[in-house]
Amino acid sequence: MLHALNEKLIELDIKRNYYALILIEEGQGKLTQQELAVLLESDKVSVVRIVDYLAEKGYVSRVREQSDKRKYGLLLTEKAMNELPQIKCAMEEVFHSAFMGVSVIKLEELYKTLNEIKINLNNRSLKHE
């Protein structure tokens, strides 16, 4: 799916982390890197790399929070806001193409199975800590 999405968004100067942009937009400047890591179910180091990449490309800025000077909220730049509608549209088209002809029952089974796999992996991780 990422390959198909990259093809649709070939003219952008980013090739990944589209979903992170949507989450940052929803956070409206109040989402921190740590909170983004939780939402993406990723480690903090990976999220720092994602934010650094998006900031370097001019899509995200870090804004110091007034209430806690140690924290930085993530905010989309004007560039990102201008390109976000195209990204969302491309994501919708790719998802529609990917799931075309797949019944609702099969999709529900897929999501249930993926959730079971996720639970199994999370339980396994807890046993090894």
HELIX and SHEET records of a PDB file:
HELIX    1   1 LEU A    2  LYS A    8  1                                   7    
HELIX    2   2 TYR A   18  GLY A   27  1                                  10    
HELIX    3   3 GLN A   33  LEU A   40  1                                   8    
HELIX    4   4 LYS A   44  GLU A   56  1                                  13    
HELIX    5   5 GLU A   78  PHE A   99  1                                  22    
HELIX    6   6 VAL A  104  LYS A  127  1                                  24    
SHEET    1   A 2 VAL A  60  ARG A  64  0                                        
SHEET    2   A 2 TYR A  72  LEU A  76 -1                                        
END                                                                             
